[in-house]
Amino acid sequence: MENVYISIAGLVAIGLVVYFVRRARRQDNTRTDLKITGVRIDPPSGSVLQANTPITVALDYRYSAPREPLYVWVKILDTTYDSVYEGSHDRMEPGTGRIGRSVHLTQAGTVRELFIVAKNQDFVEVFNQALAVDFTYKQAEVDEEWMNDGKGSEITGITLSIPSPAVVKAGTRIGVDIAYAINTEEGLDIWAIPETEANMTYEGTTGRQVGTGVVPRHFTVGQLGSLRLVMKNAASQTVYERTVPVDYTYTPA
């Protein structure tokens, strides 16, 4: 009987070790030693641009923690003007490297700060650094035909990686495959935007889609009532919009 007690005690001890190792890894996963070692901005700060002209930021970086890839964006967080940012279609890898992102205003306005934002595999923000810039955007002259380019295109179906209804943890990343039929050779940008009062993130543009096909998107929220599907043309005009009700019950992360 004594040996049985010893065995049980040993199993409990092993279980505690595994728990604390996993906990330590989890805590490490929310920290980073990411350093941006070089930044190149094109066009240069101080430029006057037409609306929808991208600002491209090339980043040199290094990090060793967390020991996993990081998603990264360059964003305009000032909501005074409407902006569009490039999605994290490729990721930072531990070590050193270079990665590029673009962002722009879709209307006349000014940009005084860009923000480098990085999130881990659980989409927890682990890095946020401001870049002081000075860009002035002027309204682009666009004719009516260009404004309406792509109207009549549509989203023909969606498939959620976690079918609704479902019970999920808050902060769970949910993928959505969007089937489309686009009638302009210029292509359209496609977004899946959560409609919620809670904190959320959704994937930025990864380039305009053309013809027919399926494009993957994802979003992360704390709670969700519906999903808004949007397509915009090269003039950043919305040519298609549709709201899809979803039913997710969220539990604490």
N, C-alpha and C positions, 0 to 999 in steps of 0.2 A: 504493500500500500504506500509505503514511504517513497518508493521509486515512482509510483504514479504521480504523487504530489510534486516530486522533483521534475517530472516530465511536463506536467501542467505549468509549473512555474517557469520552466524553460521556454515553453511555447508562448507564454504571456510576455516574457522578456524579449523574445524574438519579434513578437508583434509590436511591442513598444518601439523597438529599434527601427523597424520598417516604417512605423507611423512617423517617428521624428525625422527619419531620412527624407520621406516624402514631403513632410511639412517644410523641412529646410529647403528642399528643391523648389517647392511652391513659392516660398518667400523669396528665394533667389530669382525666381521667374518674374517677379514684379520690380526688380531693381536692374539698373544698367550702368555700365561705365562708358557708355557711348560718348565719343568725342567727335565733333565735326572738325576735321583738320584742314579743310579747304573748301571754299565756296566760289563758284563762278556764275555770274548772272548775265543772261543774254536776252534782250538788249540790255545795255548797262543802265544802272540806276540814274535817274535824271531824264530819261527818255520820255517823249510825248508819243503816245500810241493811239491807234484807232481801237475802238471797242472790239473785243474778241481776238486781239493780238496776244499770243501767249508770251508769258515771261518764263523762260526756261532756267532752272537752277540745277547746276551740276554740283554734287556733294562728294567730297572725299571724307571717309570716316574710318574709325577703328573702334572695336569693342570686343570684350570677351565674356561679358555677362549681360543678359542671360545667355546660356549656351544654346541658342536656337536662333532661327531667322527672325527678323523684325519687319513688320509692315511699316512703310514710311510714306508720308505725303508732304507736300508744300502747300499751305493753305493761306488764304486771306480770311482772317477771323473777324475782321470788321464787317458787320452786316449792313452798313450804310448803303452799300451798293451790291448788286447781284454779281456773284463770281462763280467760276467753274474751276475745279482742280482735277488734276490727273489722278486716276486710281493707282493703287499699289499692285500693278500687274506683275512686277518682279519685287524681290525682297532683299533686304540687307542680310548678309551672312556673317557669322562671327569671324573676327580677324580684321583685315583692312580691305577697302574696296572703294568703288565709285558708283554712284547711282544718280539718275537724272529725273526730275519731275517738272511739270509745267502747271501754271495757274494763270487766270486772266479775269478781268472784268468784262461783263457783257454789255456795259453801258458806260456813259461818261462818268468820270469820278477820279478820285485820287487813291493811291496805295502808298501808305507810309510804313507798313510792316508786313513782312511775310513770316510765316511760322513753319518751322520744321517740326513735324509731329511723328512720333514713332510709337507703335503699339506691339505688344507681344502676341504670342500665338492664341492667347485667350482674349485678345483685343482690349487688354488693359493698357492705358497710356503709360509709357515708361519714360518718355522724353518729349520736351517741348522747348524749343529755342526760337527766339525772335531774331529776325534779320531786319535792320533798319534800311529802308529803301525810299526812293522818291520817284514815283511814276504818276504821270497824268494821262488819263484816258479821255479821248474825245469821241463823241458819238459818230459812228461810221455811217456814211451815206449809203443806204441800201434801198434798191428799188422794190416795188411791190411784188414783182415776180420772185425775187430772191427771198423776200420775207415769207412768202407762201410756199417756198420750195419744200417738197416732201409731204404736203398735205394729201390726205388719202392713204398714206401709209398706216399700218396698224400692227398692234401686238396681237398675235393669233393664239397665244396660249402661254401658261406659266406652269412650272413644276417646282414645288418647294422641297428642299432637302429633308425637312421635317414636315410631313403632311399635317395640315390643319384639319380638325382640332388636335391639340397636343398639350401636354404639360412639360415645360422646359425650365431650366434654371435661368434666372435673370443673367443677361450678358452672353447667352448662347449665340454663337454665330450661325445664322440660317442662310443657306444658299437658295437662290432662285434662278432657274434656267428660263430665259425669256425667248419665246419663239416670235419671229418678226417677219413682216413682208414690207419692204421699203421700195418706193417707186422713184427715188432720185439717185442719180449716179454720184452725187456729192456725199450721200450717206447721211445717217442720223445718229446722234448720241442717244443712248438709252440708259435710264436710271430706274431703280426700284427704291422708293423713298418711304420709310416708315412714317405713319401719321400717329404721333403719340406725344404726350406731355412729358414723358420720361426721358432720361438720357438715352441717346442712341447714336449710332454711326451707320453710314451706308457707303457703298463703294462709289468712288468718283469715276469720271469717264476714262475709258481705256482705248478711246478711238472710235470714230464713227463706223457704223455697220452699214452694209449695202446688200441689196438683193433680198434673198430669203435665207433664214438660218436660225440658229439658237445661240444666244450669248449668255454666259454665266454672270450673275451678280450676287452680292451678299449684303446682309445687314445685321446689326446687333442692337438689341434694345432691352430695356428693363420691363416694359409692358407694351402691348401693341393692340390697336383697334382695327387698323386697315393698312393696306399697302398701296401707295400711289405709283403707277407706272407712267413714265414720261418719256417722250421722244422730242428732241430739239434738232433743228437744222443748223447749217453752218453759220447762219446769222443769229444763232442762239434764240430763235423763235420756237415756241412750243407748238408743234403741229399735231400732237396726239397726247391725250391724257385720259387715264382710266383708273378708277379706284376699285380695289379688290378687297372685300371683307375677309378677315382671317380670325381665327379663334385659338389663341394661345393663352394658357394659364401659366403664369410665371411663379416660380418658387425662389426663395433666397439663394444667391450664388454660393 
